[in-house]
Amino acid sequence: MPDCSLGREAAPFVPFLDRIFRDLASAGYPGLADRKGDVARMLRERMQRGIEPHRSFLFVFPEGTESVSATGDRCALNCRHCGGHYLRTMTPVGELEARLARGEPMASSWLISGGCDPGGRVAAPSEALLTQLSERGRLNFHVGLAGGREIAAAARFADSVCFDLIGSDDTLKRVMGVDARVQDYFDTYREFRRKMPDGVPVVPHVVIGLDGGEISGEYQVVDFLSEDQPEALVLLVLLPTPGTDFAEVAPPDLQEVCDLMLHARSSLPGTSLAIGCMRPSGSYRAALDLLAVACDFDILVQPTRLARIRALEIDEGEAVNWGNECCALYVGSGEDTLAGQFPDLEAFRQREER
């Protein structure tokens, strides 16, 4: 067992943490300094379990994945944090079918999603379309509460399945507007896990602060997942979006977000943890990404520049890989699906942020 003291020779992550928390203070978050000891203790616990912290990173820039909505911009729920806004940024099924008929160039993978019906289900596109797409690339299904048809379509065509988990009945009612319970989501998640073929991961997603910026039920989801450790968990953070009911709310307090990240990392020791694409911008995003690197997360989607720099400092880029499709498509898929190690580390550091 490695020496798990916090001396600099025995634990090279200590000077690394010093730099991270100085960066956080410079970014306007000096209060996060109180979390440095908690992070160090968590990393020490991972070493005691035989897990070497910061063993690898996957940075994802998902330009190769096209998002497709089976319902266009229609959603019966009109959730308070979304209001259909994100559906309008996706390709409608009809448009994609027309491009296929014209023989136009296609993406290398697709996120198959759409709006919910009143019961929280996301309809699957036609089998004809799914067949055409699966012959051209990989499919990531972002599903809701589901019945037999949706599960069967995912089992036949999906390379990965993403499923939003919410741990509060009150949040489901007030924010999502769906007449369902937490247990319904937990049961559907388990059903997808049972029905997917080997090699098709079901990747739970949790939006931190979904309840108007307040943490409500997120710990319950992590505790539920700890009973049956998933291959991966994607954490997102509420992004106050213009035109929605939550346009003017504040995102969750970063100290509370850090506490939840630490809980997830400790509770799910072998799970790949990811910070997904939906999160606030600016200094908040920069600080969040630094915390993810410090907390030994495995995957960052569109990481900010300083997080890339700090990650590369740990190992001079030797264990940093990158991908250009949805992060869920890399879970359990093997090194051959990655774009590889970034060929130009300096260009990687300087890459434009989106």
N, C-alpha and C positions, 0 to 999 in steps of 0.2 A: 504494500500500500504506500502511495507517495506521501512525502512529508507534507502535511496539510496546515502547517503554521502559516502565518501571514507575513513572514519575513520575505524580503525582496528576492533572495536567491531561491527560496523554496517555492514561492508563488509569484511567477513573473507577471501575473495579471494585476498585481497591486499597483505598480507604476502606471499601468494602462488605465486602471480605474481613476488614479489621481488625475490623469489628463482628461478623461471623460468628464469628471465632475468639475474640473476647472472650466471646461468648455460650457457646461451647463450653467455655471455661475455667470460666465461672460455673455451667455445668451439671454440672461435675465431671469434665471431660475435658481438663485442661490439657496432657496429653501430645500432644494433637492439634495443638498450636501448631507442632510441627515440620513439619506437613504444609502450612502456609500457603505457604511458598516453592514447594513442589511444585505446589500448585494454581495459584499465580500464573504459574508457568512454562507450565503446560498451557494456561491461558487466553491467554497471549501467543502460544503456538504456534497456537492457533485463529485468533487475529487475523492471524497471518502467512499462514494459509491462506485469508484473506478471510472468515472466519466471525466475526461480531460476537458476543461472549459475552453471555449473558443477554438474547437478543433476544426471547424469549417464554417464557411458562410456561402449562401446562395443569394445572389442579388438578381432580381428579376425585373426586366423591362419588357412588359408584355405587348410589344407592338405587333408580334406575329399572331395574336389571337383577336378575332373579330367577335364582338358581342352581338348576339342575335335575340330579338324578342319575338316569341311566338304569338304575342297579342298586340303587337305594335305599341302604341302609347297608352293602351287601355289597362286599367287595374281597378277592380271593384273595391279594393280596400282603401286606396288613397291614403296610405300611412302618413302620419304627421311629419316624419323625418324625410320623406321622399316626395310624396304628392305626385308621383308619376314622372318627376323630373328626370330620373336616370333612365327611364324607358325611352325618353325622347332622344337620348344619345346613342341608342342601339339601332342596329339594322333591322327593319321589319322583315318578317319571313317572305312576304311577297316580293320585296325588292331583291332579296338574296336569290329567290327562285328565278327571277328574270335574268339576273346576271349569270347564273349557271346555264340557263337556256342559250344565252348569247355566247357562252364559252369564254367569258372574261377571266382574267387571272384571279385566283382565290388566295385567301390567307392560308396559313399552315395549320391553324386550329381554330375552333369556334367555342365560345361560351354560349350555351343554349339556355335561355332563361325566358322571362316575360312577366307580365303582371299576374296577380292572383285573382281567382274567382272569390265570391263571398265566403267560401269555406277555407280559404287560404291555400288552395291548390294552384300550381303553375302548370298549364297545359303543355303537353309535348307536341312539337311539330309533327307533320306527317311522316310516316315511315319512309315514303319515297324520298323526301328531302334528307332525312337522317342517313339513309343509305348512300345517297350521292356524296354527302359531306364526309361520312366515315371512310369512303373510298379515297378521299383526297387529303385527309389529315385527322387530327385527334379532336375529340369532343369532350368538353367539360360541362356537365349538366348542373345548373343551379336550380334546385328544386324547392318546393314548399311541402305542405301537408299533401300526401299523395295517396292515390288508390292503386288498384292493380294495373291500370293502363300505364300510368306514369312510371311505376316501378319496373314494369316489363320493358318499356322503351329504354330506360336507363340501363337495365341489365343487358340488353341486346347491343346498344350502341355506345354507351359511355366509356371513356377512358378514365374518368374521375367524376365524382359526384360531390357537389358542395351543398351543405345544408345549414341554414341559419338556426341556431338554438337560442331560445329566450327563457330565462329562469324565473320570470315573474308573471303570474296570472294577471295582475293589475296592468303591467306594461303591455301585455297582449291585447287587453281590452281598450286601454286609453290611447296607446300609441299606434298599434297595428290595426285596431278596429275589427279584429277577428273574434268570432265567438268560438274560442278554443281554449284549452288549458295547456299549461306547461307539459303535463303528462302526455298530451297528444303529440307534441313535438318530440319528446323523448322516445315515445313508442314508434313514431315514424322513422326517426333516426335509426333505431335498432332494427326496424324492418328493412331499411335500405342496407344496413350492414349484413343482415342475414341473406338478402337476395342477390347482392352483387357478386359476380364471378370473382374468382381469385385474381388478384392483380388490379382490381378496380377499387381504389380507396374511396371511402366516404369521409370527406373532410369537413368537420364542423366549423362554423363561423360564429363568432360572438362579436357584437357591436358594443363596445364599452361606452356607457353613457347614453344608450339608446333612449332611455326615459328622460328626455329633455335635458340631457347633460348630467343626470344623476345616475350613480351606479345602483342598480336595483335588479338583483337576480343573477348577475354575472358570476359571483362566487358559487352559486348553486349549480350553474352549468359546469364550471370547472370541477366541482366535487363529483357531479354525476359522471363526467368523463373519466375521472380518476378510477372509477370502478372497472372500467374496461378501456384501458389506455388506447386512444386512437393513434394512427400513424402520424397524423398532423393535426394541428389546430391553428386556424387563422384568426387573429385578433384584429378588429377594426376599431376605429374611434369615431364617434358621432361627428359628422361634418355639417355644421349649420348651413343650410342650403337656401339661397334666395327663392322666394315664392312658396316656401313651405311653412307650416305652422311653427317650425323650430328655427326659422331663419335668424332670429335674434337671440337665441339662447347661447350660453357659453359652453364650449366643450368641457368635458369632465376635468377636474383638477388633476394636474400631472402627478402630484404626489400620490393621489388615490389610484391613478392609472399604474404608477410604478408598483404600488403595493399589490395590485391585481396581477401584474406581470410576474412579480416574484412568486406569488401564490401558484400561478400556472406553471412556472418553471419548476418549482419544488414538487407540485402534485403530479406532474406529468414528466418524469425524468427522462424517459426514452422517446417522448413525442417530439417531432419536429415542430417548433413554434415559429409562426410567421406573423409579421406585421403586414397586413394587406393594403390594397390600393386606396380604400376609403379612409382618409384621416385628414385633419385640418392642415392648412399650409403654413408658411412663414416660420417664425421662431418656434412655435408649438411643434410643428412637424420635425424640425431639426432636433429639438430636445427629445422628442419621442423616439426618433431613430437612434440617437445616441444611447438612450436607456435600453433599447432593444439589443444593441450590440453589447452593452455592459452586462445585461441579464442573460447572456448566452442564448439568444434567439438564433435560429438557424437560417431563416429566410426573411429578406426585406424586399418589398416590392417598390420599385422606383425610389431607392434610398437617396437621401440627401447627401450632398457632397462631403460634409464633415464626417458623417457616419462611414462613408466609403474610405475616407482617408484613415480614420482610426482603425477600421477593420484590417486594412492592408498593413498597418504598422505592426500588427500582432505577429503576422507570419510572412511578411514581405510578399503577400499575394499567393503563396504556395497552395493554400487551401481555399482560396476564393474562386468560386465558379459563378457563371452567370447564365441566365436563360432569357429567351425572348417570347415566352408564352405564359398563359395563366399559371400562377404559382402552384395550384392544385395539380396540374398536369405533371409536375416533377416529383410528386410524392410517391415513393416506392417504385419509380419508373426506371431507375438505373442511370449510370453516368452517360450512357449512349444517347440519352434524350437531351442532354444539356448542350448549350452552345459551346461550352468548354471553359477553360480558364481564359480570362480576358487577355487578348494577345498584346495589348499595350497598356501597362498598368498606369502610366502617367495619363493617357487618354481616359482611362477608367476614372481616375481621380477628378479629372476636369470635365467629365461629361455634363452636358446641360441638364439642369433639373426641370421637371415638368410639373 
